[in-house]
Amino acid sequence: SSFFFDLHYLIFFAPVGFSYCFKKPTEAKLFAAIYLVLSVYFASVMVRLLLVLAPAVCIMAAMGLSSLITFFSKSIRGTVIVFFFLIGNFFFLLFFFFFNS
């Protein structure tokens, strides 16, 4: 309960960031993943080491949230363009028939 009390909703996004680190691993991503694993271990050994865990969880949650936003914005972007294209065609046809009748 102290983990959730101190870290709040970041606990839910940190595993997403942790899995993102292993999709296309670089040295920086692997360093952040190792930092998270070690800080979780030491924070579970002694509760006062949550101060070591908090920055690692913030980094991982930021990476996870960024990857989720990027993924969903790519999937939404295509549907929004098609939607505006169809709406634009509808208003063009409405305008065309209205003034030509």
Secondary structure, DSSP 8 states (H G I E B T S, - for coil): -HHHHHHTTHHHHHHHHHHHTTTS--HHHHHHHHHHHHHHHHHHH-GGGHHHHHHHHHHHHHHHHHHHHHHHHHHHHHHHHHHHHHHHHHHHHHHHHHHH-
